[in-house]
Amino acid sequence: MEQKLRGKDYGTRLIKAIEDEARKFGATRSYLDTMSFQAPGFYRACGYEEFGSIEGYPGGVTRHWFTKAL
């Protein structure tokens, strides 16, 4: 994300809207994956818990899986 857009809660509001829409469809749990250079800290801050990871991608990158009860 561009620096000028950080800290304005766009991402947090988008995740909340997605979760709210999923609840309307009867979803009770959400899961996602992200890479270590992307946003694992953001998803933790949104209440997601890591349930797995795979290390060893090129450049020292790790893939992370997260879940959250809705």
mmCIF file of the N, C-alpha and C atoms, coordinates in Angstrom:
data_MODEL
# 
_entry.id   MODEL 
# 
loop_
_atom_site.group_PDB 
_atom_site.id 
_atom_site.type_symbol 
_atom_site.label_atom_id 
_atom_site.label_alt_id 
_atom_site.label_comp_id 
_atom_site.label_asym_id 
_atom_site.label_entity_id 
_atom_site.label_seq_id 
_atom_site.pdbx_PDB_ins_code 
_atom_site.Cartn_x 
_atom_site.Cartn_y 
_atom_site.Cartn_z 
_atom_site.occupancy 
_atom_site.B_iso_or_equiv 
_atom_site.pdbx_formal_charge 
_atom_site.auth_seq_id 
_atom_site.auth_comp_id 
_atom_site.auth_asym_id 
_atom_site.auth_atom_id 
_atom_site.pdbx_PDB_model_num 
ATOM 1   N N  . MET A 1 1  ? 0.845   -1.170  0.000  1.00 0.00 ? 1  MET A N  1 
ATOM 2   C CA . MET A 1 1  ? 0.000   0.000   0.000  1.00 0.00 ? 1  MET A CA 1 
ATOM 3   C C  . MET A 1 1  ? 0.892   1.234   0.000  1.00 0.00 ? 1  MET A C  1 
ATOM 4   N N  . GLU A 1 2  ? 0.440   2.250   -0.685 1.00 0.00 ? 2  GLU A N  1 
ATOM 5   C CA . GLU A 1 2  ? 1.206   3.484   -0.717 1.00 0.00 ? 2  GLU A CA 1 
ATOM 6   C C  . GLU A 1 2  ? 1.240   4.137   0.661  1.00 0.00 ? 2  GLU A C  1 
ATOM 7   N N  . GLN A 1 3  ? 2.369   4.706   0.992  1.00 0.00 ? 3  GLN A N  1 
ATOM 8   C CA . GLN A 1 3  ? 2.551   5.319   2.312  1.00 0.00 ? 3  GLN A CA 1 
ATOM 9   C C  . GLN A 1 3  ? 1.484   6.368   2.610  1.00 0.00 ? 3  GLN A C  1 
ATOM 10  N N  . LYS A 1 4  ? 1.083   7.154   1.607  1.00 0.00 ? 4  LYS A N  1 
ATOM 11  C CA . LYS A 1 4  ? 0.114   8.227   1.856  1.00 0.00 ? 4  LYS A CA 1 
ATOM 12  C C  . LYS A 1 4  ? -1.246  7.697   2.285  1.00 0.00 ? 4  LYS A C  1 
ATOM 13  N N  . LEU A 1 5  ? -1.517  6.413   2.027  1.00 0.00 ? 5  LEU A N  1 
ATOM 14  C CA . LEU A 1 5  ? -2.805  5.824   2.400  1.00 0.00 ? 5  LEU A CA 1 
ATOM 15  C C  . LEU A 1 5  ? -2.755  5.095   3.738  1.00 0.00 ? 5  LEU A C  1 
ATOM 16  N N  . ARG A 1 6  ? -1.564  4.888   4.273  1.00 0.00 ? 6  ARG A N  1 
ATOM 17  C CA . ARG A 1 6  ? -1.435  4.170   5.545  1.00 0.00 ? 6  ARG A CA 1 
ATOM 18  C C  . ARG A 1 6  ? -1.947  5.011   6.703  1.00 0.00 ? 6  ARG A C  1 
ATOM 19  N N  . GLY A 1 7  ? -2.481  4.309   7.724  1.00 0.00 ? 7  GLY A N  1 
ATOM 20  C CA . GLY A 1 7  ? -2.911  4.988   8.936  1.00 0.00 ? 7  GLY A CA 1 
ATOM 21  C C  . GLY A 1 7  ? -4.258  5.675   8.840  1.00 0.00 ? 7  GLY A C  1 
ATOM 22  N N  . LYS A 1 8  ? -4.989  5.449   7.765  1.00 0.00 ? 8  LYS A N  1 
ATOM 23  C CA . LYS A 1 8  ? -6.294  6.091   7.593  1.00 0.00 ? 8  LYS A CA 1 
ATOM 24  C C  . LYS A 1 8  ? -7.438  5.098   7.798  1.00 0.00 ? 8  LYS A C  1 
ATOM 25  N N  . ASP A 1 9  ? -7.114  3.888   8.256  1.00 0.00 ? 9  ASP A N  1 
ATOM 26  C CA . ASP A 1 9  ? -8.092  2.842   8.573  1.00 0.00 ? 9  ASP A CA 1 
ATOM 27  C C  . ASP A 1 9  ? -8.827  2.283   7.364  1.00 0.00 ? 9  ASP A C  1 
ATOM 28  N N  . TYR A 1 10 ? -8.340  2.507   6.156  1.00 0.00 ? 10 TYR A N  1 
ATOM 29  C CA . TYR A 1 10 ? -8.988  1.937   4.976  1.00 0.00 ? 10 TYR A CA 1 
ATOM 30  C C  . TYR A 1 10 ? -8.977  0.417   5.034  1.00 0.00 ? 10 TYR A C  1 
ATOM 31  N N  . GLY A 1 11 ? -7.829  -0.154  5.346  1.00 0.00 ? 11 GLY A N  1 
ATOM 32  C CA . GLY A 1 11 ? -7.714  -1.604  5.406  1.00 0.00 ? 11 GLY A CA 1 
ATOM 33  C C  . GLY A 1 11 ? -8.583  -2.210  6.489  1.00 0.00 ? 11 GLY A C  1 
ATOM 34  N N  . THR A 1 12 ? -8.576  -1.615  7.659  1.00 0.00 ? 12 THR A N  1 
ATOM 35  C CA . THR A 1 12 ? -9.381  -2.111  8.776  1.00 0.00 ? 12 THR A CA 1 
ATOM 36  C C  . THR A 1 12 ? -10.870 -2.037  8.446  1.00 0.00 ? 12 THR A C  1 
ATOM 37  N N  . ARG A 1 13 ? -11.286 -0.939  7.844  1.00 0.00 ? 13 ARG A N  1 
ATOM 38  C CA . ARG A 1 13 ? -12.705 -0.806  7.471  1.00 0.00 ? 13 ARG A CA 1 
ATOM 39  C C  . ARG A 1 13 ? -13.084 -1.803  6.383  1.00 0.00 ? 13 ARG A C  1 
ATOM 40  N N  . LEU A 1 14 ? -12.183 -2.058  5.453  1.00 0.00 ? 14 LEU A N  1 
ATOM 41  C CA . LEU A 1 14 ? -12.457 -3.030  4.395  1.00 0.00 ? 14 LEU A CA 1 
ATOM 42  C C  . LEU A 1 14 ? -12.599 -4.438  4.973  1.00 0.00 ? 14 LEU A C  1 
ATOM 43  N N  . ILE A 1 15 ? -11.693 -4.840  5.859  1.00 0.00 ? 15 ILE A N  1 
ATOM 44  C CA . ILE A 1 15 ? -11.780 -6.163  6.491  1.00 0.00 ? 15 ILE A CA 1 
ATOM 45  C C  . ILE A 1 15 ? -13.092 -6.289  7.267  1.00 0.00 ? 15 ILE A C  1 
ATOM 46  N N  . LYS A 1 16 ? -13.463 -5.257  8.015  1.00 0.00 ? 16 LYS A N  1 
ATOM 47  C CA . LYS A 1 16 ? -14.717 -5.300  8.773  1.00 0.00 ? 16 LYS A CA 1 
ATOM 48  C C  . LYS A 1 16 ? -15.909 -5.452  7.838  1.00 0.00 ? 16 LYS A C  1 
ATOM 49  N N  . ALA A 1 17 ? -15.923 -4.730  6.721  1.00 0.00 ? 17 ALA A N  1 
ATOM 50  C CA . ALA A 1 17 ? -17.026 -4.828  5.767  1.00 0.00 ? 17 ALA A CA 1 
ATOM 51  C C  . ALA A 1 17 ? -17.101 -6.230  5.164  1.00 0.00 ? 17 ALA A C  1 
ATOM 52  N N  . ILE A 1 18 ? -15.961 -6.810  4.848  1.00 0.00 ? 18 ILE A N  1 
ATOM 53  C CA . ILE A 1 18 ? -15.922 -8.172  4.302  1.00 0.00 ? 18 ILE A CA 1 
ATOM 54  C C  . ILE A 1 18 ? -16.454 -9.158  5.334  1.00 0.00 ? 18 ILE A C  1 
ATOM 55  N N  . GLU A 1 19 ? -16.014 -9.025  6.583  1.00 0.00 ? 19 GLU A N  1 
ATOM 56  C CA . GLU A 1 19 ? -16.480 -9.922  7.646  1.00 0.00 ? 19 GLU A CA 1 
ATOM 57  C C  . GLU A 1 19 ? -17.982 -9.769  7.881  1.00 0.00 ? 19 GLU A C  1 
ATOM 58  N N  . ASP A 1 20 ? -18.468 -8.533  7.874  1.00 0.00 ? 20 ASP A N  1 
ATOM 59  C CA . ASP A 1 20 ? -19.903 -8.292  8.065  1.00 0.00 ? 20 ASP A CA 1 
ATOM 60  C C  . ASP A 1 20 ? -20.709 -8.927  6.936  1.00 0.00 ? 20 ASP A C  1 
ATOM 61  N N  . GLU A 1 21 ? -20.234 -8.806  5.715  1.00 0.00 ? 21 GLU A N  1 
ATOM 62  C CA . GLU A 1 21 ? -20.922 -9.401  4.573  1.00 0.00 ? 21 GLU A CA 1 
ATOM 63  C C  . GLU A 1 21 ? -20.906 -10.921 4.670  1.00 0.00 ? 21 GLU A C  1 
ATOM 64  N N  . ALA A 1 22 ? -19.789 -11.486 5.091  1.00 0.00 ? 22 ALA A N  1 
ATOM 65  C CA . ALA A 1 22 ? -19.695 -12.941 5.247  1.00 0.00 ? 22 ALA A CA 1 
ATOM 66  C C  . ALA A 1 22 ? -20.683 -13.440 6.298  1.00 0.00 ? 22 ALA A C  1 
ATOM 67  N N  . ARG A 1 23 ? -20.850 -12.701 7.387  1.00 0.00 ? 23 ARG A N  1 
ATOM 68  C CA . ARG A 1 23 ? -21.818 -13.074 8.427  1.00 0.00 ? 23 ARG A CA 1 
ATOM 69  C C  . ARG A 1 23 ? -23.242 -13.116 7.868  1.00 0.00 ? 23 ARG A C  1 
ATOM 70  N N  . LYS A 1 24 ? -23.562 -12.181 6.965  1.00 0.00 ? 24 LYS A N  1 
ATOM 71  C CA . LYS A 1 24 ? -24.892 -12.161 6.342  1.00 0.00 ? 24 LYS A CA 1 
ATOM 72  C C  . LYS A 1 24 ? -25.177 -13.451 5.590  1.00 0.00 ? 24 LYS A C  1 
ATOM 73  N N  . PHE A 1 25 ? -24.126 -14.071 5.076  1.00 0.00 ? 25 PHE A N  1 
ATOM 74  C CA . PHE A 1 25 ? -24.258 -15.327 4.340  1.00 0.00 ? 25 PHE A CA 1 
ATOM 75  C C  . PHE A 1 25 ? -24.157 -16.538 5.259  1.00 0.00 ? 25 PHE A C  1 
ATOM 76  N N  . GLY A 1 26 ? -24.030 -16.297 6.553  1.00 0.00 ? 26 GLY A N  1 
ATOM 77  C CA . GLY A 1 26 ? -23.981 -17.390 7.514  1.00 0.00 ? 26 GLY A CA 1 
ATOM 78  C C  . GLY A 1 26 ? -22.589 -17.896 7.843  1.00 0.00 ? 26 GLY A C  1 
ATOM 79  N N  . ALA A 1 27 ? -21.563 -17.208 7.391  1.00 0.00 ? 27 ALA A N  1 
ATOM 80  C CA . ALA A 1 27 ? -20.195 -17.629 7.699  1.00 0.00 ? 27 ALA A CA 1 
ATOM 81  C C  . ALA A 1 27 ? -19.927 -17.464 9.191  1.00 0.00 ? 27 ALA A C  1 
ATOM 82  N N  . THR A 1 28 ? -19.220 -18.414 9.767  1.00 0.00 ? 28 THR A N  1 
ATOM 83  C CA . THR A 1 28 ? -18.875 -18.352 11.188 1.00 0.00 ? 28 THR A CA 1 
ATOM 84  C C  . THR A 1 28 ? -17.371 -18.268 11.409 1.00 0.00 ? 28 THR A C  1 
ATOM 85  N N  . ARG A 1 29 ? -16.593 -18.408 10.358 1.00 0.00 ? 29 ARG A N  1 
ATOM 86  C CA . ARG A 1 29 ? -15.139 -18.363 10.468 1.00 0.00 ? 29 ARG A CA 1 
ATOM 87  C C  . ARG A 1 29 ? -14.568 -17.830 9.164  1.00 0.00 ? 29 ARG A C  1 
ATOM 88  N N  . SER A 1 30 ? -13.490 -17.098 9.296  1.00 0.00 ? 30 SER A N  1 
ATOM 89  C CA . SER A 1 30 ? -12.770 -16.563 8.148  1.00 0.00 ? 30 SER A CA 1 
ATOM 90  C C  . SER A 1 30 ? -11.343 -17.112 8.168  1.00 0.00 ? 30 SER A C  1 
ATOM 91  N N  . TYR A 1 31 ? -10.768 -17.299 6.996  1.00 0.00 ? 31 TYR A N  1 
ATOM 92  C CA . TYR A 1 31 ? -9.348  -17.627 6.945  1.00 0.00 ? 31 TYR A CA 1 
ATOM 93  C C  . TYR A 1 31 ? -8.728  -16.933 5.750  1.00 0.00 ? 31 TYR A C  1 
ATOM 94  N N  . LEU A 1 32 ? -7.432  -16.735 5.821  1.00 0.00 ? 32 LEU A N  1 
ATOM 95  C CA . LEU A 1 32 ? -6.705  -16.057 4.753  1.00 0.00 ? 32 LEU A CA 1 
ATOM 96  C C  . LEU A 1 32 ? -5.252  -16.475 4.802  1.00 0.00 ? 32 LEU A C  1 
ATOM 97  N N  . ASP A 1 33 ? -4.554  -16.187 3.725  1.00 0.00 ? 33 ASP A N  1 
ATOM 98  C CA . ASP A 1 33 ? -3.110  -16.372 3.747  1.00 0.00 ? 33 ASP A CA 1 
ATOM 99  C C  . ASP A 1 33 ? -2.447  -15.113 3.219  1.00 0.00 ? 33 ASP A C  1 
ATOM 100 N N  . THR A 1 34 ? -1.240  -14.884 3.690  1.00 0.00 ? 34 THR A N  1 
ATOM 101 C CA . THR A 1 34 ? -0.472  -13.719 3.299  1.00 0.00 ? 34 THR A CA 1 
ATOM 102 C C  . THR A 1 34 ? 1.008   -14.073 3.388  1.00 0.00 ? 34 THR A C  1 
ATOM 103 N N  . MET A 1 35 ? 1.812   -13.318 2.732  1.00 0.00 ? 35 MET A N  1 
ATOM 104 C CA . MET A 1 35 ? 3.256   -13.538 2.757  1.00 0.00 ? 35 MET A CA 1 
ATOM 105 C C  . MET A 1 35 ? 3.889   -12.597 3.781  1.00 0.00 ? 35 MET A C  1 
ATOM 106 N N  . SER A 1 36 ? 5.055   -12.977 4.272  1.00 0.00 ? 36 SER A N  1 
ATOM 107 C CA . SER A 1 36 ? 5.708   -12.220 5.341  1.00 0.00 ? 36 SER A CA 1 
ATOM 108 C C  . SER A 1 36 ? 6.017   -10.782 4.949  1.00 0.00 ? 36 SER A C  1 
ATOM 109 N N  . PHE A 1 37 ? 6.185   -10.509 3.662  1.00 0.00 ? 37 PHE A N  1 
ATOM 110 C CA . PHE A 1 37 ? 6.496   -9.143  3.231  1.00 0.00 ? 37 PHE A CA 1 
ATOM 111 C C  . PHE A 1 37 ? 5.217   -8.327  2.992  1.00 0.00 ? 37 PHE A C  1 
ATOM 112 N N  . GLN A 1 38 ? 4.066   -8.970  3.157  1.00 0.00 ? 38 GLN A N  1 
ATOM 113 C CA . GLN A 1 38 ? 2.815   -8.267  2.922  1.00 0.00 ? 38 GLN A CA 1 
ATOM 114 C C  . GLN A 1 38 ? 2.236   -7.741  4.233  1.00 0.00 ? 38 GLN A C  1 
ATOM 115 N N  . ALA A 1 39 ? 1.329   -8.489  4.877  1.00 0.00 ? 39 ALA A N  1 
ATOM 116 C CA . ALA A 1 39 ? 0.595   -7.871  5.973  1.00 0.00 ? 39 ALA A CA 1 
ATOM 117 C C  . ALA A 1 39 ? 0.286   -8.775  7.163  1.00 0.00 ? 39 ALA A C  1 
ATOM 118 N N  . PRO A 1 40 ? 1.166   -9.669  7.592  1.00 0.00 ? 40 PRO A N  1 
ATOM 119 C CA . PRO A 1 40 ? 0.790   -10.502 8.737  1.00 0.00 ? 40 PRO A CA 1 
ATOM 120 C C  . PRO A 1 40 ? 0.489   -9.694  9.996  1.00 0.00 ? 40 PRO A C  1 
ATOM 121 N N  . GLY A 1 41 ? 1.202   -8.644  10.244 1.00 0.00 ? 41 GLY A N  1 
ATOM 122 C CA . GLY A 1 41 ? 0.946   -7.813  11.421 1.00 0.00 ? 41 GLY A CA 1 
ATOM 123 C C  . GLY A 1 41 ? -0.410  -7.133  11.371 1.00 0.00 ? 41 GLY A C  1 
ATOM 124 N N  . PHE A 1 42 ? -0.811  -6.718  10.191 1.00 0.00 ? 42 PHE A N  1 
ATOM 125 C CA . PHE A 1 42 ? -2.128  -6.095  10.010 1.00 0.00 ? 42 PHE A CA 1 
ATOM 126 C C  . PHE A 1 42 ? -3.232  -7.070  10.378 1.00 0.00 ? 42 PHE A C  1 
ATOM 127 N N  . TYR A 1 43 ? -3.137  -8.316  9.885  1.00 0.00 ? 43 TYR A N  1 
ATOM 128 C CA . TYR A 1 43 ? -4.183  -9.299  10.172 1.00 0.00 ? 43 TYR A CA 1 
ATOM 129 C C  . TYR A 1 43 ? -4.211  -9.667  11.652 1.00 0.00 ? 43 TYR A C  1 
ATOM 130 N N  . ARG A 1 44 ? -3.055  -9.741  12.295 1.00 0.00 ? 44 ARG A N  1 
ATOM 131 C CA . ARG A 1 44 ? -3.032  -9.971  13.745 1.00 0.00 ? 44 ARG A CA 1 
ATOM 132 C C  . ARG A 1 44 ? -3.763  -8.840  14.465 1.00 0.00 ? 44 ARG A C  1 
ATOM 133 N N  . ALA A 1 45 ? -3.511  -7.603  14.041 1.00 0.00 ? 45 ALA A N  1 
ATOM 134 C CA . ALA A 1 45 ? -4.155  -6.444  14.660 1.00 0.00 ? 45 ALA A CA 1 
ATOM 135 C C  . ALA A 1 45 ? -5.670  -6.457  14.454 1.00 0.00 ? 45 ALA A C  1 
ATOM 136 N N  . CYS A 1 46 ? -6.137  -7.145  13.406 1.00 0.00 ? 46 CYS A N  1 
ATOM 137 C CA . CYS A 1 46 ? -7.571  -7.262  13.128 1.00 0.00 ? 46 CYS A CA 1 
ATOM 138 C C  . CYS A 1 46 ? -8.194  -8.457  13.846 1.00 0.00 ? 46 CYS A C  1 
ATOM 139 N N  . GLY A 1 47 ? -7.418  -9.117  14.701 1.00 0.00 ? 47 GLY A N  1 
ATOM 140 C CA . GLY A 1 47 ? -7.950  -10.213 15.500 1.00 0.00 ? 47 GLY A CA 1 
ATOM 141 C C  . GLY A 1 47 ? -7.761  -11.604 14.914 1.00 0.00 ? 47 GLY A C  1 
ATOM 142 N N  . TYR A 1 48 ? -7.005  -11.721 13.845 1.00 0.00 ? 48 TYR A N  1 
ATOM 143 C CA . TYR A 1 48 ? -6.752  -13.035 13.248 1.00 0.00 ? 48 TYR A CA 1 
ATOM 144 C C  . TYR A 1 48 ? -5.627  -13.739 13.991 1.00 0.00 ? 48 TYR A C  1 
ATOM 145 N N  . GLU A 1 49 ? -5.749  -15.064 14.089 1.00 0.00 ? 49 GLU A N  1 
ATOM 146 C CA . GLU A 1 49 ? -4.734  -15.884 14.754 1.00 0.00 ? 49 GLU A CA 1 
ATOM 147 C C  . GLU A 1 49 ? -4.056  -16.769 13.721 1.00 0.00 ? 49 GLU A C  1 
ATOM 148 N N  . GLU A 1 50 ? -2.735  -16.825 13.786 1.00 0.00 ? 50 GLU A N  1 
ATOM 149 C CA . GLU A 1 50 ? -1.984  -17.649 12.850 1.00 0.00 ? 50 GLU A CA 1 
ATOM 150 C C  . GLU A 1 50 ? -2.144  -19.123 13.208 1.00 0.00 ? 50 GLU A C  1 
ATOM 151 N N  . PHE A 1 51 ? -2.427  -19.951 12.205 1.00 0.00 ? 51 PHE A N  1 
ATOM 152 C CA . PHE A 1 51 ? -2.534  -21.383 12.452 1.00 0.00 ? 51 PHE A CA 1 
ATOM 153 C C  . PHE A 1 51 ? -1.554  -22.193 11.629 1.00 0.00 ? 51 PHE A C  1 
ATOM 154 N N  . GLY A 1 52 ? -0.711  -21.539 10.866 1.00 0.00 ? 52 GLY A N  1 
ATOM 155 C CA . GLY A 1 52 ? 0.297   -22.285 10.127 1.00 0.00 ? 52 GLY A CA 1 
ATOM 156 C C  . GLY A 1 52 ? 1.163   -21.357 9.302  1.00 0.00 ? 52 GLY A C  1 
ATOM 157 N N  . SER A 1 53 ? 2.326   -21.871 8.944  1.00 0.00 ? 53 SER A N  1 
ATOM 158 C CA . SER A 1 53 ? 3.229   -21.109 8.087  1.00 0.00 ? 53 SER A CA 1 
ATOM 159 C C  . SER A 1 53 ? 4.170   -22.073 7.378  1.00 0.00 ? 53 SER A C  1 
ATOM 160 N N  . ILE A 1 54 ? 4.676   -21.627 6.257  1.00 0.00 ? 54 ILE A N  1 
ATOM 161 C CA . ILE A 1 54 ? 5.689   -22.382 5.513  1.00 0.00 ? 54 ILE A CA 1 
ATOM 162 C C  . ILE A 1 54 ? 6.826   -21.430 5.203  1.00 0.00 ? 54 ILE A C  1 
ATOM 163 N N  . GLU A 1 55 ? 7.998   -21.769 5.679  1.00 0.00 ? 55 GLU A N  1 
ATOM 164 C CA . GLU A 1 55 ? 9.201   -20.990 5.409  1.00 0.00 ? 55 GLU A CA 1 
ATOM 165 C C  . GLU A 1 55 ? 9.872   -21.533 4.152  1.00 0.00 ? 55 GLU A C  1 
ATOM 166 N N  . GLY A 1 56 ? 10.850  -20.808 3.677  1.00 0.00 ? 56 GLY A N  1 
ATOM 167 C CA . GLY A 1 56 ? 11.685  -21.315 2.606  1.00 0.00 ? 56 GLY A CA 1 
ATOM 168 C C  . GLY A 1 56 ? 11.371  -20.799 1.213  1.00 0.00 ? 56 GLY A C  1 
ATOM 169 N N  . TYR A 1 57 ? 10.511  -19.820 1.112  1.00 0.00 ? 57 TYR A N  1 
ATOM 170 C CA . TYR A 1 57 ? 10.272  -19.209 -0.189 1.00 0.00 ? 57 TYR A CA 1 
ATOM 171 C C  . TYR A 1 57 ? 11.491  -18.367 -0.553 1.00 0.00 ? 57 TYR A C  1 
ATOM 172 N N  . PRO A 1 58 ? 11.697  -18.105 -1.825 1.00 0.00 ? 58 PRO A N  1 
ATOM 173 C CA . PRO A 1 58 ? 12.855  -17.300 -2.239 1.00 0.00 ? 58 PRO A CA 1 
ATOM 174 C C  . PRO A 1 58 ? 12.915  -15.970 -1.490 1.00 0.00 ? 58 PRO A C  1 
ATOM 175 N N  . GLY A 1 59 ? 14.102  -15.541 -1.173 1.00 0.00 ? 59 GLY A N  1 
ATOM 176 C CA . GLY A 1 59 ? 14.308  -14.279 -0.481 1.00 0.00 ? 59 GLY A CA 1 
ATOM 177 C C  . GLY A 1 59 ? 13.993  -14.322 0.998  1.00 0.00 ? 59 GLY A C  1 
ATOM 178 N N  . GLY A 1 60 ? 13.864  -15.522 1.574  1.00 0.00 ? 60 GLY A N  1 
ATOM 179 C CA . GLY A 1 60 ? 13.578  -15.648 2.988  1.00 0.00 ? 60 GLY A CA 1 
ATOM 180 C C  . GLY A 1 60 ? 12.132  -15.371 3.358  1.00 0.00 ? 60 GLY A C  1 
ATOM 181 N N  . VAL A 1 61 ? 11.251  -15.444 2.379  1.00 0.00 ? 61 VAL A N  1 
ATOM 182 C CA . VAL A 1 61 ? 9.829   -15.155 2.585  1.00 0.00 ? 61 VAL A CA 1 
ATOM 183 C C  . VAL A 1 61 ? 9.126   -16.354 3.220  1.00 0.00 ? 61 VAL A C  1 
ATOM 184 N N  . THR A 1 62 ? 8.149   -16.075 4.066  1.00 0.00 ? 62 THR A N  1 
ATOM 185 C CA . THR A 1 62 ? 7.321   -17.092 4.709  1.00 0.00 ? 62 THR A CA 1 
ATOM 186 C C  . THR A 1 62 ? 5.866   -16.832 4.360  1.00 0.00 ? 62 THR A C  1 
ATOM 187 N N  . ARG A 1 63 ? 5.128   -17.913 4.081  1.00 0.00 ? 63 ARG A N  1 
ATOM 188 C CA . ARG A 1 63 ? 3.677   -17.801 3.870  1.00 0.00 ? 63 ARG A CA 1 
ATOM 189 C C  . ARG A 1 63 ? 2.990   -18.110 5.193  1.00 0.00 ? 63 ARG A C  1 
ATOM 190 N N  . HIS A 1 64 ? 2.004   -17.279 5.560  1.00 0.00 ? 64 HIS A N  1 
ATOM 191 C CA . HIS A 1 64 ? 1.285   -17.410 6.825  1.00 0.00 ? 64 HIS A CA 1 
ATOM 192 C C  . HIS A 1 64 ? -0.202  -17.627 6.560  1.00 0.00 ? 64 HIS A C  1 
ATOM 193 N N  . TRP A 1 65 ? -0.821  -18.504 7.359  1.00 0.00 ? 65 TRP A N  1 
ATOM 194 C CA . TRP A 1 65 ? -2.273  -18.720 7.316  1.00 0.00 ? 65 TRP A CA 1 
ATOM 195 C C  . TRP A 1 65 ? -2.878  -18.238 8.620  1.00 0.00 ? 65 TRP A C  1 
ATOM 196 N N  . PHE A 1 66 ? -4.000  -17.528 8.512  1.00 0.00 ? 66 PHE A N  1 
ATOM 197 C CA . PHE A 1 66 ? -4.681  -16.937 9.655  1.00 0.00 ? 66 PHE A CA 1 
ATOM 198 C C  . PHE A 1 66 ? -6.165  -17.329 9.654  1.00 0.00 ? 66 PHE A C  1 
ATOM 199 N N  . THR A 1 67 ? -6.759  -17.325 10.828 1.00 0.00 ? 67 THR A N  1 
ATOM 200 C CA . THR A 1 67 ? -8.190  -17.585 10.958 1.00 0.00 ? 67 THR A CA 1 
ATOM 201 C C  . THR A 1 67 ? -8.772  -16.704 12.054 1.00 0.00 ? 67 THR A C  1 
ATOM 202 N N  . LYS A 1 68 ? -10.091 -16.521 11.974 1.00 0.00 ? 68 LYS A N  1 
ATOM 203 C CA . LYS A 1 68 ? -10.789 -15.706 12.962 1.00 0.00 ? 68 LYS A CA 1 
ATOM 204 C C  . LYS A 1 68 ? -12.244 -16.156 13.022 1.00 0.00 ? 68 LYS A C  1 
ATOM 205 N N  . ALA A 1 69 ? -12.754 -16.326 14.238 1.00 0.00 ? 69 ALA A N  1 
ATOM 206 C CA . ALA A 1 69 ? -14.169 -16.625 14.397 1.00 0.00 ? 69 ALA A CA 1 
ATOM 207 C C  . ALA A 1 69 ? -14.965 -15.369 14.074 1.00 0.00 ? 69 ALA A C  1 
ATOM 208 N N  . LEU A 1 70 ? -16.027 -15.549 13.337 1.00 0.00 ? 70 LEU A N  1 
ATOM 209 C CA . LEU A 1 70 ? -16.887 -14.412 12.999 1.00 0.00 ? 70 LEU A CA 1 
ATOM 210 C C  . LEU A 1 70 ? -18.099 -14.395 13.914 1.00 0.00 ? 70 LEU A C  1 
# 
